[in-house]
């Protein structure tokens, strides 16, 4: 039982670290100079999709 809790804690820590990295990446994107560039319809550029997304043809 203790081993299961330790493994669960490790898995939750890994997911939390990944979530923190994604949030940090989003915040850094919002404050970077690249996000200040406008596209044709005067909206801010969207954040590019993560590198692990397989469907690259559906960038909406």
Secondary structure as UniProt FT lines:
FT   HELIX           2..31
FT   HELIX           33..36
FT   TURN            40..41
FT   TURN            51..52
FT   TURN            56..57
//
